[in-house]
Amino acid sequence: MNERQGDLADVCLILEGTYPFVTGGVSSWTHQLITNLPEIRFHLYCLIAEREPGPWRFPRPDNVVGVTTLSLGGAAEVLEGEGRMLQSEEEKALIGMLRSFHTSLLGGHPEAFRTLFERFRQTGFSPELFRTLSAGRQAWSLIGEFYQSQFAHESFIDFFWMWRTTHLPLFALLSAPLPQARLYHSLASGYAGMLGVMGKLAYDRPFVLTEHGLYTRERKIEIALAQWIGKSQQDEATVRPIRETVKGFWMRIFEQLGRIVYHYSDTIVTLFEGNRSLQIRDGADPERTRVIPNGIAIGERTVRAPVPRDPDGERVVGFIGRVVPIKDVKTFIQACRLVVDQYPRVRILIMGPLDQDPEYARECQNLVELLEISDKVTFMGSVRVDDYLPSLDLLVLTSLSEAQPLVIMEGAVYEVPTVATRVGACDELINGRLREDRLLGPGGIVTSVGNPEETALAIIRILRDEDLRRRMGRAARIRMERFYREEAVFAAYREIYRMGEG
């Protein structure tokens, strides 16, 4: 779906599975960026998993002048039924280039994408091109070559679904029209980043990449956790585990896509120094990388007035985040069972959408019942965070991967301390990054990944010591006031966007 109006956009903002159809930290950040740069005209290019976009979860800003949506999950629909393909000689030439591209890419030559893209652009982006790349005779021959050369001892079905899952979205991008803009800005590498690369190559405009979390790393975690492959032609889930060698090849594809995106980015932004180091390790040019931490609006948020606390009263612990595997909600639930055993005067709220991975959400709800804490734990679904944070005594995150979680910053503004895993910028947000920052003292406790016992001990320690909880909450608030104001973030991006003025 393509919706346009007005003149050429200043920025084509490329989003994958987030704003404006999904709530969450990145979506909230995106909305704040757009609304705080009212002079910048944005065209949103939204990559979605569903066949049709859902409703907007945010008010539409006046400076969003166009919206394009492309369904990656529905890409296979183009292959259904009868449809034209390119002529055999043209098909043979294109698949030959795709074969050479794979060889170059896996050999560590990301610049090879330019040749492939320019050839496809000459052919013309169309459903015919998509069908040819995905289901033509030569395409099947290429799939067979890769399978026989490296995976003949593996299940062909596993290999085929891996190929289909990784390549159909890329072919959909190559076959889709691309709106013109003065600058392209992707909020992830992966497929969104590849679309930004295409904008740069097609129109010779600057391309900016911002990574909150590291896309490649998060995809590798998801692949490592995967136990079953997709769906059969009868739309029935198979019961065949994905073999490790196929997983490894799957990971390598995402690694190399990330290298392409880094290679063609004019500016690469991330949220903290640890991520920048990983970007450089994975192929980013150090001279084109920079750190812009998230900021937080402080003035509109006020801390609740101190009230006398009943030492025997109930305490409220909150988990705010999507109920998906990478947030490791199950570790939090297991920790809650241990907390309830030691500190029964507790109420636990899990706040976040349940519809992004319904099967995992059901597993989490079943785990709560199995551990017999249904009377203590409530799944709230999506909520307005500011309506609940002031009433929390403690915030908990047990994520396997994070960038710089906005929810920790939001809680800190309300003087709510956090227990969080040692991932991303969580340690910096809780304990400080600079020397003068660390002198403020901790704003919570950092724990190991996947450790419910350690998480439970940290929660209990804070709940049992009200003076400690207040000191941590106050340190967290002061840290935000001094080092994480959002005005600096918007000024930095306003300056970056000036690259598109040339």
N, C-alpha and C positions, 0 to 999 in steps of 0.2 A: 504494500500500500504506500502510495506516495502523495503527500499533501504539501503543496508549496504555495507561497504567496509572497508578493513584494519582490524587492531586488535581491541581488546576490548576498548571501549570508556572510557575516564576518568570520564565523566559526562554524564548521560542521562538527558537532560533538557526537562522537561515536560511542554507543553504549551497548553492552552485552548483558542481557538478563537483569537489568536494574531499572533505573529511572526511565520513564515516569510511571511504569506499570507495576513496579515492585517496590515495597518499602524496605528500608535497611540503611546501614551506615553510609554506603556509597551513594545511594539514592538521595539521602538527606543532604549530603555534602554537595551533590550535583545541583540540587534545587537552590541551595544557599549561594553557590557560585553564580548561577544564572541570575538570580534575583538581585544580587549585590553588584552586578555589572550591567546596569540597565541600558547603558549606551552601546553594548555589544549585541549584535543581531545573531542569534543562534539558529541553526538548522539541526534538529535532532535526527540522527540515523540510529534506529533502535534494532538490534538483533535480538530476536525472541525465540524461545523454544517452542511456543505454541503455534498453532496454525493461524490464529488471529490474535491481535493484541487485546489485552483486557482493558478495563477502565483506568483512566488516570488516577493515581493515588495521591496526586498533588495538584493544587491549583495551577492552571497553565499560566506561566509568566507572559507578560505582554511582549517581551523581546524574543520569544520563540516564534520565528517567522515561518517555519516549515518543519514537517515531521515526515520521515520515511521509515517504514518498518519492513523488515525482511525476516521471514520465518526460516530459521535453520532446521528446526525440528520437523517442519512440513515440507522440506526440500524434496523428499522422496515422492511427493504427489506428482511432481513433474514427470516422473517415470511411469506413472500408472496409465494404462490404456495405450492406444495408438498415438504415435507422434513422429514427426519428421526428425531425421538426423542429418548430419553433414555428409557430403559425398565421400566416397571411400578414400580417394586420394588425399583429400583435406583431412579426413579423420586420421589417416595413417601418419600424416605429417605432424598433427597436433599431439597424438599419443606418443610419437617419437620424441617430441620436445618434452613432454611430461616425463618420459623415461629418463632423458638426459638431465632434466631438472632434479629428479629424485636422486640420481647418482651424484650430482654436484652438491645437492643439499646435504645428504648424509655424509658427504666427504668434507663438509665444513666450508661451503662456498655460498653464503646467503645472497651474494650479488647476482647469482644465476636467476633469481626470480624476475629481474627486470626483463630479460630476454623472453621468458615465458609469458609474462603479462603483456608485453608489447605485441607478441604474436597473437594472443587471444583477442586483444583489443582490435587488431586489424581484421580478424575474422568477424567481429561483431558479437556483442553480448546478447544472448538469446536463449530461449528454451531449447532450441536445436543444439546449441553448443553444450548446454548442460546435459542433455540426453546422450550426446556423443561421448562426453568425458566420463559419464557414469555407467552407461549400459551398452555402448557400442561394441562391435566385435573386437576391435583393436584394444579397447579398454579391458575387456575380459582377458584378452591375451596378456596384457601387462600384469593384471592381478595374478594370473597363473604363473607368470615368470617369477614374480616376487615370492609367491608361495613355494614354488618348487625349489628356488635357489636357497631359501633360508628356513622354511617352515614345513617341509614335506613330512616331517615326523609329528607335526602337530595337527590338530583338527582344522580342516579347511573352513568349517563353519565359524570357528572362533576367529580365524584370520580374516575371513570375509567381512564379518561384522565389525571388526576393528577397522578395516579399510573403509568400509561404508560410513562408519561413525565419524571418522576423521576427515574423509575426503568430500563427502557430499556437501557439508557446509562450505568448504573452500570453493568447490565448483559453483555453488549457489552464489557466492560473492563474485566470482569471475563472470557469472552470467547475468548479473543484476545491473541496472543503471545506477550511476553514481552522481549525486548532486554536486554542482560546483560551489566552491566557497573560497574565501581568501586564505583560510588556514584550516587544517584538519587536526582535530584533537581527539585522541582515543583514551578512554579511561581504563584500558586493559590492553595487554598484548594479545596473543591468541588470535581469534578470528576478527575481533574488533580492531586490533592492531593491524592485521593484514589489510583491512578495509582502509585504514588510514594510509598505509603504504601505497595502496592503489590510487588514492586521491592525490598523493604527492607525485606519483609517476604519471598519472593521466593528465594533470593540469599544472604540473611544475609549481606547486604551492608548498609552503612549509608544513611539516608534520610534527606534532607534539604528542608525546606519550606520557601519561601519568599512570603509575602503578601504585595503587593503595596496598593491596596484597600482590604477591608475585604470582601471576597467572600460571606460569609453567609449573612452579612448585606446587600450587594448589591442585592443578590437574594431576600431577604425579601422585599426590596423596590420594586423590579420589580413585585413580587407576589401581594403586596399590591396595586400596580397601575393597575394590570390586571383586565379587565372588562369582557372579553369573553374567553371561553375555546377554545381549539385547533380546529381541523377539524374533521368532521364526516367521516364515511367510504366512503361517496361519495365525499370527499374532498371539502365539502362546509362548510364554517364557520357557526357555530351555533350562536344563539343570546341569549344564556342563560348565565346570570351572574354567575361567580363562587361564591359559598356561602362562608361566612366568616369562617365557621367551616372547610370546605375543605381547604381554604387558610391556616388556622392555622395548619392543619396537614401537608400540603405541606411545610410550614416554618419549622416545627419541624424536618422533614426529613433532610433538609439542615443543620439545627443546629447540628443534631447528626452526620451527615457525617463530619462536621467540627470538632467535638469532636474526632472522630476516627483519623483524620489526625493529630490533635494536639497530641493525645496520643502516636502515633508512630513516630513522628518527633524527630530527634536527635538534630537539631537546628532549631529555628523558628525566622525568621528575618522579621522585618517590618521597615517602614521608619521614624516613629516618635513616641514619647512616648505615645501620646493619643491612637494610634492603639495598642501599646503593652499592655496598661492597659485593653483594650477591649478583646484582645486575652486571657489574664489571666482570665478575668471574664468569658470567654466562655470555659474555661477548659485547657488552655495551662499552662504547668509547668513554673513558673517564672524563674527557674534556666536555662531553655533551650531557653529563649527568649532573643533577643538583638535588638538594633536599629542601622541600617546602613542607614543614609540619602542618598537620591539620590545625585549624583554629576553632575557637568556640565563642559564641556570643554570650557575654557575661552579664551585661547591664540589665537585660530583661528578665534575668533569673535571680530570685532572691532566696536566701536561706531561711528555712522555717525557724521561727522563734524557739529558743530553748524552752523546754517544758520539763517540769519535774518528772523523773522516770520512776515508775514502780519497779524496784529491783526484781520482783517476781512477775512482771508483766510480759506480754507477748512481744517478740521481736520479729521483724519482717525482713526476709532475705529475698532478693530478686535476681533472676537470670533474664537478661534482655538480649535477644538475638534470634535469628532464624533457627527453627528446629530442623536442622540438617546435620549430616554426619560430621562435616568439618568443624562444627561448633561443639562436637562431642558432648551432647546433652546427656548421654547415658552416664558418663563419668560424674557429672553434676548430680544426677538422680541418685547414683550409688553413694555419693558423699552425703546427700541429704538423709539417707537411711542412717548413716553413722552419726550425723548431727542430731537427729531426732532421738537417738538412743541416749545421748549425753546431755542434750539441751531440748527437752520436749516442748518448751514454751516458745515455739517458733512457727511462723507461717511462711510458706515458700511460694513465690509467684514466678511462673515461667511465662515470659511475655515475648511474643514473636510469632510470625506467621507459621501456620501448620500445613499450608498447602503447597510448599515448594518441594517437599519430599514426603508425600502422604504416608508411604509405607514406613519410613523411618519415624515419622511422628507417631504412628500407631504403635510401633515398637517401644517408643519412649513412654507412651501412656500405659501400655501393658506392663512395662517394667515398674512403673509407680504402683500399679495394682499388685504385682508379684511381691514387691518389697513391703507391701502393706502400709503405705504412707499416703494413700489417697485422701485421707482426712487432713493432711498437712500441705499437700502440693496441689496447686491449681494451674491449669493451662489456660492462659488468658487470651491467646491468639494475638493478633495485631492490636496494639494500643498506642495512644498518644503518650510518648515517654514522659513528657513534662507533667502529665497528670499523676504519675505514679512515683517518680523519683523522690519527691520531697517526703514521701511517707516511708521510704525504705531505710532500714538500719544498715544494710550491707548489700553490696552488689557483687555478683560472682560471674566470672567467665572461665570456661574450661576448654577453650578452643584448641584445636590442633594447629591452626595457622591463623594469624591475624596480621594486619598491617599496623595501623594506629587506631585502635577502636574508639570511635566517636562516643560510644556509650560510657566508657571510662571517664572521658572528659566531661560529659553531661552530668554524670553522677558527682564528679568532683566539684562542679559549680554549686551543687546543693549540699556540699560537705558530706557526701556519702562515700566512705572508703570502699575499696575494691579488693577482692581476692581474685587473682587472674593467673593463668599459666604463663610460663616464661617463653612467650612467642612474640614475634614482631617487636613493636615499641612498647609492649605492656610494662616491661621493667623500667623504661625511661619515664613513662607516665606515672608510675607508682613511686619509684625511688628517686627520680631525677636524672637528668642527662649531664648537665654542667655542674661544676663544683658548687657554685652558689645555689644551684637548684637542689642538689643533694643535701645541703645544709638545712633545708626546710624540714627534713625528716620524711619518713615514708607516708604515703597516702593509702596504705593497704599492705597486703602480703602477696608475694609472687611465689608460685608453686610449680612443681614439675608437671609435665604433660601426662595425661592419662593416669593420674594418681589420686583416686578418690579418698584414700586415707589421709594424705597430706593436705588435700583440699578441705576435708572435714575438720582436721585439727586447726587449720588457719581460721575457718569460720567460727569454730567454738571459742578460740582464743579471743577474737574480737567481740563476739557477743557477750562473753563473760566479763569483759573489762570495759565499762562505759567510758572511763577516762581515756583509755587508749583509743577507743572508737572515735571519740570527739577530737583528740589530737590528730589522728590520722585524717579525719575529714577536713579539719581546718588546714592542715598542710596541703592537702589535695586542692582545696579552693585557691589558696595563695599561689600555688604552682601554676594554675590556669591563668590567674590574673597577671602574673609576671611574664610568662613564657609562651602562652598559647592563645593570644588574642587573634580573632579571625580577621581583623582589619589588615594585618600584615599578609595574610594569605591572598586576599582579593587584590591587593596592590601588586603582589608578585605575578599573579596571572594576568592582570591588566598589562603589565610590562611585557610578558611573554607574547600576548596576543598582538602586540605591535609588530611582530615579525610578519604578520599578514598584510601590513599596510603597503609593503613595497610592490 
